[in-house]
């Protein structure tokens, strides 16, 4: 399919499309540094008096610094916990035969299809009974186990040659030694992928934190952003500054780990 | 997505268990130790999974058979919640809006994603950069993105209507207009997910053997002919995956609706999950909300199972 005029046309569309796709990001940044962007005035493409006043406003008059830290702390905690629980379970599913293993793994896969929405009412009651409403532990607990993580890491471990652990067993290593000393170092790319996905899903998660967190100073970024709409109804520069703060870390993380993210998404479709 | 479980070679402990010889003291101790090892690996993940996914799943089933406002004790009502929901006008509307969303969103992301995948599956310079840009919205938070789209589509000073005015078109009220609220949500959702669909289809395209195209060209097939007779049939496994995932996610659409319209104006974009949320936390009808979420889950499950059953008819696995 080389040199076809239709392909050239498609290429031009792809480039123009990329500009259109990128424009909302550009516009967000431009608006955030155009003081006074509001219902009555649309900022110009090249800001006349660029200023960071919207950011100052945000950090001075709302607990935004605290909120960024809340999101960061929860995302790091979720990621670490999911890496630990998923890699341990993945090792059991890959290397430790036991009765009912296939059924249990099937159950894990099935839970990937259960939407969080089906669980919110009973989960909320559970957290209330445990006294965990309006606490970080209440936000964290439902995402301690990750079926996606177990699945991803098991796939990676299955592709590690079994001769390696057999050799280690002969040398007298137990399962914990094999797990920590052989398996984990060999599935680095899969661990990187899970790190990105766990961090991303926690940083961006909305519905569950919305239900559990009540106090203003405990809220996470998405909750605070949704709240900005009420507080700054028409001050779009401030709202866009909030959006930039929420989007930027994910963009940075994505650029850093692009290879892993794209590879894992791409391979999910071929299998 | 076929999942294969390769048979693991049996470990000593497992084969010791399999032999019918009566357990001697030492091998029983080895069995216990092996069982403890398995538990150490499994418990940190399996217990939270049972406690916070499987158990609440059945909790929701139980709650759906009761009248309950989260505070006073539950009253058994049998299947009344389900009966009421099926007859309820608001529920029917919420399902209709959800179908409307899927009907607009799925063709848009699939055709758009396919066109982009074909365009980027060439030796175009800067291809990786373009791919990166298309994928960027996938990693962002829906709430931030919804805010951005409310600003882009703002009826009076949003850039979209300003540009439309420049070329003499009076832009619609977008998310403030009942007729345009759902199209606005569909537009923003397609923008956000386009890169995801593109990456999956691109991987599918790259798995198609080049000699198929060469053979088709020799046979005199033109560009469109090759698209319909080679590319699309060979791409059916990726297409299948995109449709399954998009339908699962489409039925659960919530974040963007909550942040862009809140289900409004006048309930014009109220979707099923938003209705679950409102029933629970605004109307104190947790029993009904549980019943509605189970209805949604069964629907998603049925749609997925039907697709998996039906894939033999149209999906070509090489």
Boltz contact constraints between the chains, C-beta under 6 A:
constraints:
  - contact:
      token1: [A, 4]
      token2: [B, 223]
      max_distance: 6.0
  - contact:
      token1: [A, 6]
      token2: [B, 223]
      max_distance: 6.0
  - contact:
      token1: [A, 10]
      token2: [B, 119]
      max_distance: 6.0
  - contact:
      token1: [A, 11]
      token2: [B, 119]
      max_distance: 6.0
  - contact:
      token1: [A, 11]
      token2: [B, 124]
      max_distance: 6.0
  - contact:
      token1: [A, 14]
      token2: [B, 116]
      max_distance: 6.0
  - contact:
      token1: [A, 14]
      token2: [B, 119]
      max_distance: 6.0
  - contact:
      token1: [A, 14]
      token2: [B, 120]
      max_distance: 6.0
  - contact:
      token1: [A, 14]
      token2: [B, 130]
      max_distance: 6.0
  - contact:
      token1: [A, 18]
      token2: [B, 130]
      max_distance: 6.0
  - contact:
      token1: [A, 18]
      token2: [B, 133]
      max_distance: 6.0
  - contact:
      token1: [A, 21]
      token2: [B, 133]
      max_distance: 6.0
  - contact:
      token1: [A, 21]
      token2: [B, 134]
      max_distance: 6.0
  - contact:
      token1: [A, 22]
      token2: [B, 133]
      max_distance: 6.0
  - contact:
      token1: [A, 24]
      token2: [B, 148]
      max_distance: 6.0
  - contact:
      token1: [A, 28]
      token2: [B, 148]
      max_distance: 6.0
  - contact:
      token1: [A, 39]
      token2: [B, 156]
      max_distance: 6.0
  - contact:
      token1: [A, 39]
      token2: [B, 157]
      max_distance: 6.0
  - contact:
      token1: [A, 42]
      token2: [B, 157]
      max_distance: 6.0
  - contact:
      token1: [A, 42]
      token2: [B, 162]
      max_distance: 6.0
  - contact:
      token1: [A, 85]
      token2: [B, 44]
      max_distance: 6.0
  - contact:
      token1: [A, 85]
      token2: [B, 45]
      max_distance: 6.0
  - contact:
      token1: [A, 88]
      token2: [B, 41]
      max_distance: 6.0
  - contact:
      token1: [A, 88]
      token2: [B, 44]
      max_distance: 6.0
  - contact:
      token1: [A, 89]
      token2: [B, 42]
      max_distance: 6.0
  - contact:
      token1: [A, 89]
      token2: [B, 45]
      max_distance: 6.0
  - contact:
      token1: [A, 91]
      token2: [B, 41]
      max_distance: 6.0
  - contact:
      token1: [A, 92]
      token2: [B, 38]
      max_distance: 6.0
  - contact:
      token1: [A, 92]
      token2: [B, 41]
      max_distance: 6.0
  - contact:
      token1: [A, 92]
      token2: [B, 42]
      max_distance: 6.0
  - contact:
      token1: [A, 96]
      token2: [B, 38]
      max_distance: 6.0
  - contact:
      token1: [A, 97]
      token2: [B, 8]
      max_distance: 6.0
  - contact:
      token1: [A, 97]
      token2: [B, 14]
      max_distance: 6.0
  - contact:
      token1: [A, 98]
      token2: [B, 38]
      max_distance: 6.0
  - contact:
      token1: [A, 102]
      token2: [B, 5]
      max_distance: 6.0
  - contact:
      token1: [A, 111]
      token2: [B, 53]
      max_distance: 6.0
  - contact:
      token1: [A, 115]
      token2: [B, 252]
      max_distance: 6.0
  - contact:
      token1: [A, 117]
      token2: [B, 273]
      max_distance: 6.0
  - contact:
      token1: [A, 117]
      token2: [B, 276]
      max_distance: 6.0
  - contact:
      token1: [A, 117]
      token2: [B, 293]
      max_distance: 6.0
  - contact:
      token1: [A, 118]
      token2: [B, 60]
      max_distance: 6.0
  - contact:
      token1: [A, 118]
      token2: [B, 293]
      max_distance: 6.0
  - contact:
      token1: [A, 118]
      token2: [B, 297]
      max_distance: 6.0
  - contact:
      token1: [A, 119]
      token2: [B, 56]
      max_distance: 6.0
  - contact:
      token1: [A, 121]
      token2: [B, 60]
      max_distance: 6.0
  - contact:
      token1: [A, 121]
      token2: [B, 63]
      max_distance: 6.0
  - contact:
      token1: [A, 121]
      token2: [B, 280]
      max_distance: 6.0
  - contact:
      token1: [A, 121]
      token2: [B, 286]
      max_distance: 6.0
  - contact:
      token1: [A, 121]
      token2: [B, 289]
      max_distance: 6.0
  - contact:
      token1: [A, 121]
      token2: [B, 290]
      max_distance: 6.0
  - contact:
      token1: [A, 122]
      token2: [B, 56]
      max_distance: 6.0
  - contact:
      token1: [A, 122]
      token2: [B, 59]
      max_distance: 6.0
  - contact:
      token1: [A, 122]
      token2: [B, 60]
      max_distance: 6.0
  - contact:
      token1: [A, 123]
      token2: [B, 56]
      max_distance: 6.0
  - contact:
      token1: [A, 141]
      token2: [B, 52]
      max_distance: 6.0
  - contact:
      token1: [A, 142]
      token2: [B, 52]
      max_distance: 6.0
  - contact:
      token1: [A, 144]
      token2: [B, 48]
      max_distance: 6.0
  - contact:
      token1: [A, 145]
      token2: [B, 45]
      max_distance: 6.0
  - contact:
      token1: [A, 145]
      token2: [B, 48]
      max_distance: 6.0
  - contact:
      token1: [A, 145]
      token2: [B, 49]
      max_distance: 6.0
  - contact:
      token1: [A, 175]
      token2: [B, 37]
      max_distance: 6.0
  - contact:
      token1: [A, 200]
      token2: [B, 139]
      max_distance: 6.0
  - contact:
      token1: [A, 204]
      token2: [B, 141]
      max_distance: 6.0
  - contact:
      token1: [A, 206]
      token2: [B, 143]
      max_distance: 6.0
  - contact:
      token1: [A, 206]
      token2: [B, 255]
      max_distance: 6.0
  - contact:
      token1: [A, 222]
      token2: [B, 141]
      max_distance: 6.0
  - contact:
      token1: [A, 222]
      token2: [B, 143]
      max_distance: 6.0
  - contact:
      token1: [A, 225]
      token2: [B, 143]
      max_distance: 6.0
  - contact:
      token1: [A, 225]
      token2: [B, 144]
      max_distance: 6.0
  - contact:
      token1: [A, 226]
      token2: [B, 143]
      max_distance: 6.0
  - contact:
      token1: [A, 226]
      token2: [B, 259]
      max_distance: 6.0
  - contact:
      token1: [A, 236]
      token2: [B, 151]
      max_distance: 6.0
  - contact:
      token1: [A, 239]
      token2: [B, 147]
      max_distance: 6.0
  - contact:
      token1: [A, 243]
      token2: [B, 144]
      max_distance: 6.0
  - contact:
      token1: [A, 243]
      token2: [B, 147]
      max_distance: 6.0
  - contact:
      token1: [A, 243]
      token2: [B, 148]
      max_distance: 6.0
  - contact:
      token1: [A, 246]
      token2: [B, 141]
      max_distance: 6.0
  - contact:
      token1: [A, 246]
      token2: [B, 144]
      max_distance: 6.0
  - contact:
      token1: [A, 247]
      token2: [B, 140]
      max_distance: 6.0
  - contact:
      token1: [A, 247]
      token2: [B, 144]
      max_distance: 6.0
  - contact:
      token1: [A, 250]
      token2: [B, 139]
      max_distance: 6.0
  - contact:
      token1: [A, 250]
      token2: [B, 140]
      max_distance: 6.0
  - contact:
      token1: [A, 254]
      token2: [B, 139]
      max_distance: 6.0
  - contact:
      token1: [A, 262]
      token2: [B, 199]
      max_distance: 6.0
  - contact:
      token1: [A, 265]
      token2: [B, 199]
      max_distance: 6.0
  - contact:
      token1: [A, 266]
      token2: [B, 199]
      max_distance: 6.0
  - contact:
      token1: [A, 266]
      token2: [B, 203]
      max_distance: 6.0
  - contact:
      token1: [A, 269]
      token2: [B, 200]
      max_distance: 6.0
  - contact:
      token1: [A, 269]
      token2: [B, 203]
      max_distance: 6.0
  - contact:
      token1: [A, 269]
      token2: [B, 238]
      max_distance: 6.0
  - contact:
      token1: [A, 269]
      token2: [B, 241]
      max_distance: 6.0
  - contact:
      token1: [A, 270]
      token2: [B, 203]
      max_distance: 6.0
  - contact:
      token1: [A, 271]
      token2: [B, 1]
      max_distance: 6.0
